[in-house]
C-alpha cells in the first residue's frame, strides 16, 4: 500500500496539572508512554509514512524517547509555545512539497485506536473533503471546544470554551483535537492565523473557519466511542485512562476465551497476547509485550514485566515475577520465585523461592540463565547467571549454583549442619 499520509503530533505542552518533573506525554500506562500509544496507533493504520512530533517542554527528554523507539518519527521544536496552530506550523517547511494528507492529533490521547483512525481517513476520502474534524458527543462538554453548525447542520466553526457564548457552551458536540486535511488545500491557512482571542494564542481550530470561508469542503467525523478522545491533563486523568484501557483489554480477552477470575483486580497490557483456555487468577499484573499460550494458569499475585513468552500448559504460581524470558510447554514456576533473562525448556519444575541472579549491579550487565527440558530446582535455589542447566539436571534445595551442570547431574551446595544442644538453657 502506498502511504500518502503524514502526521503532526502535538507534544510540546508542560502538563502543569500533572505536577511532575516528567513531561506529560512521557507519563506511562502499563509502563508505556502516552506518546508511544499515539505513535503506535498512528503507525498501525498502515497509512502514515512519517510522523512529526512537536516538542517544547523538556524537549530533549521527549526527543530521546522518540529517537530510541520510532524510526519514522522526527521531532520539531516549538519555542516559544504560542498555541496549537503555532505548534502545527512548525512542520510547515517540511511539508511544502507534500501533496498528500496530513493527520494532526495530540500526544496525550492513549485511548484513540488505529481502527478509528482508519475509519476517519476512509470517511475523509470517501466524501472528498478538504478538511475533516473528529468530534464527539458529551453530556457534560466542559473545557472542550464546541462544534458549531449552521441551521442546515453544516459545520461552520469550532469555538474554544473561553471564547464561546452561553448558547455555544450548551452544544454537546466537541472538538477532539484530531484533524485530517488535504495539505495543498489547507496549508495556506497557517499563514493567516492570528492570536486575536481570549488566550492570545494561535488556534489550530481557526483553520476550519478559514477553509469554510474559502468555500472548501469541511466535515466532521463523530466518534462512536467518546472515551477514545480522552486527553490526559492530570494524574486523576491518568488513573482514569488506565482503568478504561485495562477494562477494554480484559473484556476483549474474556470474549476470546480467556478466563479472568476477577477482572477488577487483574491488569493486562494491550500488547499482551493470550490464547483461549488460559486462566488468570486475581491480583495478577501483566505489563509490556508478551505472548501467553493456552491452558496456562497464572497467579494469584503474579507479575509479568514484559518480553515474556509462555508456551502451553505453563503454570506461574503466586508471588512469582518474570521478565524477558521464554518458557516452554508444561513448565511450572512455583510461588515466590523470580525468573529474569532466562530460557526454560519444557517439563521444567522451578521450586518455590528460586531466584535467577541475572544482574551485576557494579557493571550494569544482565546475564542469561538457560534451564533445559526436564530440569528442576529445589526450594530457595539461587542460579547465578550466566548459567546452563542440562536436560533432566537438578539443583538441591538451598543451593547457590554458579557453574553449569550437565544433563542428569545434581548440583548441591550445603554447609554441614551443626546442632548445639541446650543452647538456650546455657
Secondary structure as GFF3:
##gff-version 3
##sequence-region A 1 426
A	DSSP	beta_strand	5	11	.	.	.	ID=ss1
A	DSSP	three_ten_helix	16	18	.	.	.	ID=ss2
A	DSSP	three_ten_helix	24	26	.	.	.	ID=ss3
A	DSSP	beta_strand	28	29	.	.	.	ID=ss4
A	DSSP	beta_strand	32	33	.	.	.	ID=ss5
A	DSSP	alpha_helix	34	44	.	.	.	ID=ss6
A	DSSP	beta_strand	48	55	.	.	.	ID=ss7
A	DSSP	alpha_helix	59	69	.	.	.	ID=ss8
A	DSSP	beta_strand	73	77	.	.	.	ID=ss9
A	DSSP	alpha_helix	84	89	.	.	.	ID=ss10
A	DSSP	three_ten_helix	93	95	.	.	.	ID=ss11
A	DSSP	beta_strand	101	106	.	.	.	ID=ss12
A	DSSP	alpha_helix	114	126	.	.	.	ID=ss13
A	DSSP	beta_strand	131	137	.	.	.	ID=ss14
A	DSSP	beta_strand	146	149	.	.	.	ID=ss15
A	DSSP	beta_strand	155	159	.	.	.	ID=ss16
A	DSSP	three_ten_helix	161	163	.	.	.	ID=ss17
A	DSSP	alpha_helix	166	169	.	.	.	ID=ss18
A	DSSP	beta_strand	173	182	.	.	.	ID=ss19
A	DSSP	alpha_helix	183	186	.	.	.	ID=ss20
A	DSSP	three_ten_helix	187	191	.	.	.	ID=ss21
A	DSSP	alpha_helix	206	213	.	.	.	ID=ss22
A	DSSP	beta_strand	218	222	.	.	.	ID=ss23
A	DSSP	three_ten_helix	226	229	.	.	.	ID=ss24
A	DSSP	alpha_helix	235	256	.	.	.	ID=ss25
A	DSSP	beta_strand	259	260	.	.	.	ID=ss26
A	DSSP	three_ten_helix	263	265	.	.	.	ID=ss27
A	DSSP	beta_strand	267	268	.	.	.	ID=ss28
A	DSSP	beta_strand	272	274	.	.	.	ID=ss29
A	DSSP	beta_strand	279	280	.	.	.	ID=ss30
A	DSSP	beta_strand	285	286	.	.	.	ID=ss31
A	DSSP	beta_strand	290	292	.	.	.	ID=ss32
A	DSSP	beta_strand	297	298	.	.	.	ID=ss33
A	DSSP	beta_strand	303	304	.	.	.	ID=ss34
A	DSSP	beta_strand	308	310	.	.	.	ID=ss35
A	DSSP	beta_strand	315	316	.	.	.	ID=ss36
A	DSSP	beta_strand	321	327	.	.	.	ID=ss37
A	DSSP	beta_strand	332	333	.	.	.	ID=ss38
A	DSSP	beta_strand	338	344	.	.	.	ID=ss39
A	DSSP	beta_strand	349	350	.	.	.	ID=ss40
A	DSSP	beta_strand	355	357	.	.	.	ID=ss41
A	DSSP	beta_strand	359	360	.	.	.	ID=ss42
A	DSSP	beta_strand	365	366	.	.	.	ID=ss43
A	DSSP	beta_strand	369	371	.	.	.	ID=ss44
A	DSSP	beta_strand	376	377	.	.	.	ID=ss45
A	DSSP	beta_strand	382	384	.	.	.	ID=ss46
A	DSSP	beta_strand	387	389	.	.	.	ID=ss47
A	DSSP	beta_strand	394	395	.	.	.	ID=ss48
A	DSSP	beta_strand	400	401	.	.	.	ID=ss49
A	DSSP	beta_strand	410	411	.	.	.	ID=ss50
###
